[in-house]
Each structure stands twice: as structure tokens, then as C-alpha cells.
Amino acid sequence: MSRFNYFAREAAATLLRMARTTKDPSVAAGLVQRAADLKDRTGELPPDDIASMAEEPQKPLTRN
């Protein structure tokens, strides 16, 4: 794997994790779009379980 692909995969994984934590749908959509752009450039996204993201309930960002 080339060095660019490695860093692009790491960046895409970080973008997807950030999209998962935000409550603003437009920000989440933008982050996912950026991850998709990286996928187009490198040929694949990092192995991240997208299906489990949809099943996980939203966690509050504040302490209870």
C-alpha cells in the first residue's frame, strides 16, 4: 500500500468517525462526502462497519 493510500484511509476513517459523532446532519453529510472523495482518489474506504453506525442509538454529548 502506498504511503498516500495509507494516510488517505486514515483520514477517511477519521472523517467517518467525526460524522458519526456530530448532531448536525449537514455537517455529517459534508464529512461523509469528503470521505467518499478520498475513496474515489484511493479506490477504497477503510474497513468501517457502516451498518452498525445506523443501528447505534445517538449518545448524548453531555454527562448525566
N, C-alpha and C positions, 0 to 999 in steps of 0.2 A: 504494500500500500504506500502510495507516495505521501510525502510529508503534507502536501496541500490537502489531500483527501482526509488524512488523519485529523488535521485541525478543522476542516470543514465539517466533518462528522461530529466532532466535539462541540463545535459552535451550534450545529443544528440540534443536537441533543439538549444543549443549554436553552436554546430558544423554545423548544417544546416544553421543557420543564417550567420556564417562565410563563408560557401561555397557559399552562395548567394552573398556575397559582393566581393569576390575575382575575379580578371580578368584572373588569370592563371587556365586553365582548369584542369591541372594535380593536382594542389593544391585542387581545388574544388572536384575533383573525390576522392582524398585521404580523405578529410573531410567527404564526404558522405559515404565512405566506413567505416570510424570509427563510424559514426552514425549507420550504418547498423550492425556493430559488437555489439554495445550496444543494439540494438533492439534484436539481437539473444540471448543476455545474459538475457534480462529482459522480452522479449515476446512482446513488442510493442514500437513504437516510440511515442514521444509526438505529440499531435494533431497540426500539422503544415500544412497549405494548400499548398501542393506540386504543384498542378495545377496552382495556382496563381503565383508561382515562375517562371514558364515557360512563363507566359503571360506578366510579368512585364518587361519593357524595362530596359536596363542597364543604371544606373545612373553614371555620371562621378564622380570621387573621388575628383576632384579639384573644387574650387569655380570659378564661372563665373562672 
